[in-house]
């Protein structure tokens, strides 16, 4: 009931994103049911039916990814101060978000079932003069348990993925190598490597020592101590401005906070991308009699070629966060101004959030371009069948919608920083120019890269 109230009381933009999730779930569920109909109509070809079911994994993965992205941007299930006091901690909010995702996907699955039954003629007769009756096996009874099992895949997998992504995590600092377990004041467990004697915390001036010079140096050379400049607080340390000392929980001798490390997937992505291109080229050159009949008007090909295409797409998706971080670093090179510095820092900060969906969009675009090399046009048939067009629309639409949703999430994450810049007097036009500069930089890098990878992937298929 609480999940339903939070769902109904959300912003219209949130309702729109949930409606898009339901539509994607409906399309994926309809493709799965069409695979079941093909299996019922062709009982002598189980391998072809299994291969069509494997093709449905791509729209299924795209739908689940989009559902997870929508759940991450849902403001109703975001942890806020005071919610834990009424029993809405991070774990409960995660459950509510997973329930909301399951409701949206279930609505889409029910829509897919009703559409499938309507096209089969099980409710009001055969529509479209029975044009879809042959492919949906309208002359045979529909096994309801199998249909419900296929329709339950999207809600179950999407809700499980949301729970996995949004699960509460505890940040723990690892101890230094060789350092044992340490205990703080009065036996409290801690990670500090320095020990305090009993009563050291309450002695007068014990916490003010980091602000003054060393006692031995001041006592031995008072004239030097008078001329020595007073130490300045480190800019990376949290200081209490009212008492001119470190804030509670921070010691003056702590090292400055290290900058965030870049994404570590760039070498693995490049290696996977290279391996995929090499496998595809070798499989296309080698003579092999084992081929797979692709659906639609696509020519038959070997499993190794399809594995090479898959590795190429995975490598491009893995390398995208590192490339996004590198783009932000390049924007700040060669004496940057305020605009380039702001755009570059935002790209470096959002490399992990924006890079992965952007890489998946580029992977889908390169794979679609490479698959056109296997297309064989026929004069008596349309260029693309309705199921092929639906699957292509689902994968493309879900990946682009995931990228846009990730951009919304990134905007929500930096809302406080944007408000601080506006309070400091930064013009709104500069923020919009920085956003346009980030988009242009990403397009300038990933556009030619996608075309290059697509050309290299399609080259062995055209021989």
C-alpha positions, 0 to 999 in steps of 0.5 A: 500500500505504501509503494502504491501511494508513493507511486501515485503521488509522484511527479508527472515526469516520474509517471512518464518514465514508469509508463515507458518502462511498462511499454518496454516490458509490454514489447519484450513480453510480446516478443517472448510470446511470439517465440512461444507461438513460433515454437507451437507452430514449428514443433519439428524445429526446436533449435530454431525456436531456441535460437529465436528465444536467445534473440529475445535476450537483447531486448530483455537486457535493454528493458531491465537496464532501463527499469534500473535506471528509472528506479535510480532516479525515482525521488520518492524512494531516495533516502532522506533525513528523518525517514528512518525514524518512521521505519523507512530506512534504506532497506525499506526504500529499496523494497518499495522501489523494487515493488514499484518496478515490479508493478510497472513491468507486470502492467506491461506484461499483462498488456502484452498478453492481451495484445497477443490473445487479441491477435490470435483471435482468442477473444474477438475473432481474427483481426487484420484478416488473420494475417498474424494467425500463422506466425502466432499458431492461432490454430493450436491451444496456448499453454497458459503456464508457459505463457505466464512463465515467459511473461514473469521474466521481465518483472522478476529480473527487473525487480531483482536487478533493482534490489541488487543495485539499490541495496544498502552498502556500508563504507568501511576503510581498510586497515593499513597492511600489517596493522592489527585491530585498534581500539579507541577511547574507552575500548571503542572499536576504531580504525585509527592507528594512533593510541590515546592514554586514559584521560588524554581526550579531556586534557586542556589543549589536547585538541589544539596542538595541531594548530600551534608549533611544536613545543620543543621547537618553541621552547628551544628557540623562542625568538624563531618561534615568534618570527615563524608564520602561523600554520595554515589549515589544509584546504582539504581538511574539514575545519570548524570555522567557529573555533578555528580547529578541525571539525569533530572526527577529523584530526589535524595530522590526517592526509588530504583526501585523495582525488577520485580514481578514474574508472578501471575498465578502459584496459579491459574494454580495449582488450575485449574490443580487440579480441572481438574484432580478431575473433570475428575476422578469423571466423569469417576467413575460416571455412566452416560448414556450421551456420546459424539461420538468423531470423528475418532477411539476414543471411546465415552465419557462424556462431564464432562471428556472432560471438565476435560481434558480442565481444566487440559490443561488450568491449565498447561498453566497458571502455566507455567510462574510461573514455568519458573520464579521459574526455573530461581530462582533455577538456581541462588541458592547455590552460583552461578557462572557467568554462572548460574547467567546469565542463571537464570536472563534471565529465570526470565526476560523472564518468561512471554514471554517464559512460556506461549507458553511452557505451551501450548506445554506441555498442548497439549502434555499431552492432546494428550497422554491422548486422546490415552487412548480413541483410539480404533484400527480397523483392516480394517481402518487406525490408524488415518484418514486424517482429524485427522492427519491434525488437530493433525499436525496443533495443534502440529506444531503451538504450537511448532512454537509459542514457537520458535517464542517466543524464537526469540522475547526474543532474540530480546528483550535482543539484547542490553544486549547481545551486552553490555556483548560482549563489556565488554569482555564476551566470546560468548561461555559463552552466548551459554552455558547459552542458553543451560543451560536454555533449559536443566533446562526447559526440566528437569522441564517441561518434567517430569511434562508433563508426570506426568500430562498426566499419571494422566489425562489418568488414569481415562480413562483406567478404 
